[in-house]
Amino acid sequence: NSLKGHGTTRAVVAVGCMAERYGKELAAALPEADAILGFDDYQDISARLQSIVSGNAHTPHTPRDRRALLPIAPVDRAQARDESFQSAVGAGGSLFRKRLGSAPWAPLKIASGCDRRCSFCAIPYFRGSFISRRPTEILQEALWLGQNGVSELFLVSENTTSYGKDLGDLKLMEKILHEFTEIPGIERVRLSYLQPAEMRPTLLQAMVETEKVAPYFDLSFQHSSPSVLRRMRRFGDSEKFLHLITQIRALSPEAGIRSNFIVGFPGETQGDFDELANFITAAKLDAVGIFGYSDEDNTEALDLADKVADEVIRERVESLSSLADEMVSMRAAGRIGEQVRVLIEDEELQEGRAAHQGPEVDGTTTFIGTNFAVGEYIDAVIVDSMGADLVAEVAR
């Protein structure tokens, strides 16, 4: 009602993951919304919206397990996706995009869905199986973004390390990375959400050696205790993860490494928690997200025994968050004297990001007494730090 009160907004429509995941349930909880649209509505979304604006009622969908929409074998999915275009799988197809802002960076979706079966995660249920967009589609969109004010591409998906497996080439990302960097106007390419269990030497090498690719590793560790990770249906342990971090920093000492962790997962003991705390101390990550476990619909973990008490989860989140903040601050302070290239994003604050800093969720780099414009890249040296954030001066 508040959105419609000024007379400009004609309808309020919910779309996206929550709309797809809950459908009729969300419609009942939000009667003030004019419609709840699921992924299957996307192909005909213009007609759907015109109908809603005209006053017609829209029947919300009943959510379903979208993993059943595609073949089990990844190599059989590309043809199924092409035949049904983007509507049935919600993976995106040809270039239909409009920029809603003027930021010098933009996300670029390279795939949709996930084949992993992490016991805490509902994404495969409502996003479906993993399916890659074809390189020609992605590069076409990247070219369009470069022509429309974007200089940093942020390649996003639920699992970027799996890109290309359904197209018959698990190393496809390594082969096409350079093509993004050769697009006129593109100065930086960043990869997101890398699965530690799927990181391979060739991808690591390509990320470090390809010019304009940011040395930035968004690694989804989630925990470091092997017993907790197995209950999560994940792989690895503290030793393996620290070895991966060592490999990255041996090739690129200035690399930024970020991760998220779940605290209080069912069955997590004090010993498991202590191991995670020791890992975070040793890893010296650039950015850390700490989240308390909570039950999610349509996940295996919902029915696991040995749930950790809410009070204990809160205490562990508070304790680990404090430790993570301390470690991130130490890592930032260790960058004083480092040469960086900063993309200016806020003219008033004279604030931007170096290559090791991801958009929106990581630290920033600020200049004092300068007058740089949004979109400029400034060669600088780090002179101070404040928590995860850095202060820089122009390199002489």
N, C-alpha and C positions, 0 to 999 in steps of 0.2 A: 504493500500500500504506500509506503514512503517513497519507493521508486516511481510509482505511477502518479504520485501527488502533484508533481510539477508539470504534468501534461505531455512530457516528451516520450517517456517510456510507455509503450503500448502493450507490452506483455513481458512477463517474467518467466523464463524457461530455464530449467536445470538440465545441464548436459555434463558429460565427463564421466570419470570413474565411479563416483558415488551414485550418480544417476543410473548408470548401467548396473551397478552392483545391487541396488535396492529397489529400483523400479516402482512397483505398486506400493511397497511399504513406505518409500520416501514420499510418494504422492499423498498417501494418507497422513503422513506427518507434516507435510507442507501444503495444506489446502490453499494457501494464498498464492502458490505458484500456478501459473496457467497451464504448464505441461512439464512432464518429465520425459526427456528423450533418451533412448538407449542407442548403442552403437549401430543397431540395424536401421535406425532412422537417418543416419548420416548421408547416405547416398542421395536421398530425396529431401534433404534438410530444408532446402529453399521452399519446396511445396509444403512441407510440414509447418514451417514458420508462417507462411502466408495464410494457411488454413487457421492456425491458432490466432493470428492477428485479426482475422475476419470474424472471430468469435466462436469458431467450431471447437468442440470438445475433443481432446486427444486421450485415447485410452492408454494408460501406462503399461509397460511390458512386465511380464513375469520373468525375473532373472533365471538364467540357466548356466550350466557349466559350459563355457565357450571352448574348452579344450576339445569338445566333441565335434566342432565345426570344421576341423582340418584333419588331414590324414596323420596317423601316428608317425610315420616315417618323414623326417624333415625334408628329404629330397623330393617328396611327392607334393609338398605344399605350394611351391611356386606356381604350378599350373592351376591348382585349385584356387589360389588367390587371384590369379589373372582372370580366371573364368568368372569369378563372382565379384571382381573388382574390389572396392574397399568396403562395400556395405556389410557383407556378412561377417568379415573378419576384423573390421575396424582397424585395418593396418595402414590406411592411407594409400593413395594411388598416384594419379597424375597431379600436376601442380595446381592446387586450388588454395591460395594463401593470400592473406592481406595483413600487412603489419599494422598493429594497433598502437605502436609507440615508435620512438625514434632512437632507442638505445643503439650503441655501436656494436652490440653483440646480439646474437639470436640463437635459440635452440634449433637444431635441425634433426628431426626424427629419422632414424635409420632403420628401425625395426620396431616390432610390437610383440607383446606377449612374452612368455617364459616357459621353458621346458623343465626347469628345476622344480623340485618338490619340497622346498623348505617348509618344515612343519608349522612355522608361525605365519606363513604368508598366504594371502588369498588372491594375489595378483593373477596366477595362472587360471584360477576359476573364472574371474570376470574379465580378464584381458585375453585369455585364450593361449594357445600354443605359440611358441616363438616363430615369427615369420619376418624375414628381411625384406626391406624395400630394395628394388633393383638399383645398382649403381647409377644407371642412366637417370632414373627419377631423382635420386638424391643430389647428384651433381647438377642437374637442371635447376633444382630448387636452390642449391648453393650459389649458382650463377645469378639467379634472380635476387637472392639476398645481397650478394655483392653489388648488384646494380641499384639496390635500394637502401644504401647507407650502412650496411653491416660489414665490419672488418674482422670480427671474431666469430667463428662458427663453433657452436657447442653441440657436438654430436651426442644425441641422447637415445636411450632405449632402456628396456628393463634389464638387458644383459648384453653389453656391447661386445664382450669377448666372444659371443656366439655368432656374431654377424657373418653371414655368408654360408653357414653350414647347410641351410636349406636350399642354397643356390649351387651346392656341389663343391664349395671351396671354403674351408674353414679359415684359410689364410687370406681371404679376399680383402679384409680391411688393410692388411699390410701392403697389398698391391695397389690400392686406390688412394691411400692417404695423400700421396704427393699430388694427386689431381685436384684435391681441394685447395692445396697451397698455391697452385698455379692459376687459380681463378683471379682475374683482375679485381683489385680492391681488398682481397682477403689477406690479412696480415697475421692471423693467429687461428689455429685449429685446436680444439680441446676435446678430449674424449671423456665420457662419463660412465659411471657404473661398470667397473671391471670386476669380474668374478675372480678371486684369487686362485681358485681351483682350476680355472681355465686360462690363466695367464701363461703365455708361451714365449720362449726366447725370441722368436721372430717378431712378435708383436711388440715386445719390450724394445727390441733393437730398432724397429721402425719408428716407434714413438720418440725415441731419443735422437735418432739420426736424421729424421726428415725435417728439413728446414721449415720453420713457422709452426710446427706442431709443438704445443706447450708441453714441457716436462711435468705433467700433472697426472697423478695416479689416484683415481677415486676408487679405492679398493674396499669391497664389501666384506669385511672380516666378520662382523656380528658378535664374535666372542673369540677366545683363544684357548679355552679349556677343551680338550678333545672329547671328554664325555658329554659336555653341553653341546658341542658342535654336532656330535652324532645324533643326539636327541632332536636337534634342529634339522637333521637330514643334510648336513653340510660336511665338508672335508677340511682337513688342516689341523694345526695346533700352533702353539706359541713358537716352537722351533722353526717350523716350515714358514710361518708368516714372517718371522724375523729374517730368515734367509732370503725371502723374496725382497724385503725392504733393503737388505744389504746389497743385493744384486742391482736394484734400481739406483741406489746412491753411488755404487761403484761406477756405473755408467754415466750418471747425471747427479753429481753432488748437490746441485741447486734444486733438484726436483721437489715439487710439492706432493705430499702424500696425505690424503684424508680418508677417514673411515667412520662408520657408525657401529655402535655396539648396543646389544640388548641385555639389560640387567634384570635378574630375577626370573629367568626362564624356568619353567617347571623342572624341578630336580636340581637346580643350581645350589651347590653347597657353599659353605664359607670358603672351603679350599678352592673351589672353582672361581669364586669371586676374587680371591687373593691372587690366583694365577692371572686373571684378566688385569688386575691392577698392576701386577709386575710387568705384564706385557706392555701396557700403555706407558709405563715408566721407561722401558727399554726402547720402545719403538720411536719415541720422539716425533710424533706426527705433527703435521702443520695445522690440521683441523680435525676435531673429534666431535661426534654427536653421541650423546648418551641417552638412551630411552629405556624406561621401565616397561617390562613385559605386561601386556594386557591381552585377554582372550579376544580372538577375532573369529567371526562367523566363517564357516566353510574352510576351517584349517584343522590339521591333525592335532596341533597343540591344544586345541580347545578341550580335547578329551584326555589329555595326558594327566597322569597322577602326579603326586608330590608337588602341588602348586605352592609357590613361595608366598608367604603372607604379605598383604599389601603394605603393612608397616615396614617390613624388612626390605621390600622393594624400594620404598621411598628412601630409606636410610642408605641403601646401597647406591641408588642414583645420585643422591646428594654427595656422598663420599667420593664416588668415582668421578663425578662432574668436577668437583673441586680439584682432584688430582689431575684430570685431563686439562683443565684450564691452566694449571701450573706448568704442565709439560709443554703445552702449546705456546705459552708465554716464553718459556726457555728456548724453544725452537725458533721463535720469532726474534728473540734477542740475539741468537747466534747468527742471524742474517745481517747484523750491522756490519757495514763495510762491503756488502755484496752489491755487485752491479746488476741492475734490473731494467726492464723495459716496461713502462707503465702505460696502460690504456686509460685515459681520462674518461670518467663516467658522470661526474658531478662537477659542473663549472663553479657553482657557488662554494662548495666545500673543498674544491681543488683535490678531489679524491678519485682514485681509480684502482686498478688491479695490476699486479705484476703477473708474469706467466704462471707462477706457482699458486695463484689465488683464483679459485673458481667464483663464478658470479653468484651473488645473493647470499650464499651460505658461509663463505670463508671470510678471512680477514681482508682488509683494504690497505692501500698505500696512499698517503696524503702528502701534499706539498704545502709549504707555508710561504706566503708572500709572493705567490706566482699568479699568473692569469691565463692558464691554459684552457683551450676550448674542448668541449666534449668530442671524443673521437680521435684526439691527438695521441700519438705514441711518444713517450718521453723517455730517453735514456737517462738513467738516474743511479744514484748510490744510496743505499739505506744508511741513515744516520741515527735512527732511534726506533724504539718499539714501545707499544702500549698494549699489553695483552697480546692478542693475535694480530693486531694492526701495526702497520709500519709507517714511519715517517721518512721521506726521501728528499734529497736535493738533486738538482740537475747535475749530471756528470760533467766534469770539466775536461 
